Amino acid sequence: MSASPASAQAAPPCVLSINPVPINTYKVQVDCGPLIPRPWDLYSDDGFLGAQFILSSSVPVIYVSPAVLNEDEGGEDEIFAKVIYRTATGAIRTVRTNTVHGNF
């Protein structure tokens, strides 16, 4: 068994965006460019408590209430996603998105 260089199997860039929409709701979107939409998990970054699971989705866009994203009551919230995808060789990989900061 031989190993490929890391650059040959670089993780795709996946970007998390969270934007308010009317009626007290947020649009949460994970965009991985040309990758076929894959399951992803949303987490909060709770500092000394570590990453806290929020929810899972198998579609690239979901709509949630502010309460779902408000992980730091009265403070700034830090939200990121982990995307599961399959490489061209069939291997399963996970990539972490950017962290979105806000007061949800």
Phi, psi and omega per residue, in radians:
M1 nan 2.255 3.122
S2 -1.994 2.683 -3.124
A3 -1.778 2.485 3.080
S4 -1.574 2.662 3.059
P5 -1.067 2.592 -3.107
A6 -1.017 -0.641 -3.094
S7 -1.183 -0.411 -3.139
A8 -1.225 -0.422 -3.091
Q9 -2.195 0.735 -3.095
A10 -1.052 2.482 3.128
A11 -1.189 2.460 3.109
P12 -1.226 2.608 3.067
P13 -1.322 2.218 3.069
C14 -2.109 2.291 -3.052
V15 -2.032 2.268 3.058
L16 -1.689 2.315 2.999
S17 -2.266 2.499 3.115
I18 -2.308 2.045 -3.078
N19 -2.306 2.432 3.099
P20 -1.226 2.514 3.018
V21 -2.261 2.866 -3.094
P22 -0.960 2.776 3.075
I23 1.193 0.803 2.984
N24 0.919 0.898 -3.094
T25 -2.414 2.694 3.052
Y26 -2.087 2.409 3.022
K27 -1.583 2.100 3.125
V28 -1.914 2.131 -3.069
Q29 -2.291 2.366 3.018
V30 -2.008 2.080 -3.102
D31 -2.031 2.069 3.127
C32 -2.023 0.501 3.093
G33 1.079 -2.206 -3.029
P34 -1.325 -0.089 3.128
L35 -1.137 2.466 3.013
I36 -1.149 2.375 -3.131
P37 -0.875 2.303 -3.100
R38 -2.198 2.865 3.067
P39 -1.058 2.555 3.061
W40 -2.521 2.684 3.137
D41 -2.052 2.445 3.123
L42 -1.796 2.376 -3.109
Y43 -2.307 2.728 2.931
S44 -1.837 2.608 3.102
D45 -1.799 1.784 -3.038
D46 -1.722 0.599 3.058
G47 0.976 -2.019 -3.067
F48 -1.145 -0.355 3.093
L49 -1.470 -0.228 -3.139
G50 1.420 -2.933 -3.121
A51 -1.288 2.300 3.124
Q52 -2.014 2.153 -3.136
F53 -1.097 2.371 3.082
I54 -1.914 -0.975 -3.102
L55 -2.874 2.962 3.060
S56 -2.131 2.667 3.072
S57 -2.586 2.653 3.068
S58 -2.009 0.146 3.065
V59 -2.096 2.653 -3.034
P60 -1.263 -0.350 -3.113
V61 -2.262 2.296 3.029
I62 -2.354 2.874 3.100
Y63 -2.147 2.292 -3.083
V64 -2.364 2.801 3.066
S65 -1.391 2.762 3.104
P66 -1.007 -0.550 -3.113
A67 -1.050 -0.535 3.136
V68 -1.160 -0.635 -3.064
L69 -1.626 -0.232 -3.073
N70 -1.433 1.432 -3.074
E71 -1.603 -0.281 3.097
D72 -2.107 1.546 -3.095
E73 -0.929 2.063 3.112
G74 1.409 0.003 -3.131
G75 -2.254 -3.107 3.133
E76 -1.294 2.400 3.115
D77 -1.714 2.462 3.107
E78 -2.138 1.996 -3.026
I79 -2.144 2.382 3.061
F80 -2.494 2.927 3.122
A81 -2.203 2.693 2.979
K82 -2.062 2.174 -3.079
V83 -1.849 2.314 3.102
I84 -1.750 2.249 3.126
Y85 -2.491 2.883 3.135
R86 -1.931 2.298 3.125
T87 -1.351 3.015 3.117
A88 -1.070 -0.441 3.135
T89 -1.542 -0.045 3.122
G90 1.671 -0.067 3.119
A91 -1.255 2.541 3.114
I92 -1.694 2.271 -3.109
R93 -2.258 2.814 3.053
T94 -2.212 2.375 3.098
V95 -2.213 2.438 3.113
R96 -1.639 2.406 3.102
T97 -1.428 -3.119 2.949
N98 -1.126 2.877 3.057
T99 -1.758 2.270 3.097
V100 -1.731 2.233 3.124
H101 -1.841 2.413 3.119
G102 -3.065 3.048 3.044
N103 -2.025 1.666 -3.007
F104 -1.591 nan nan
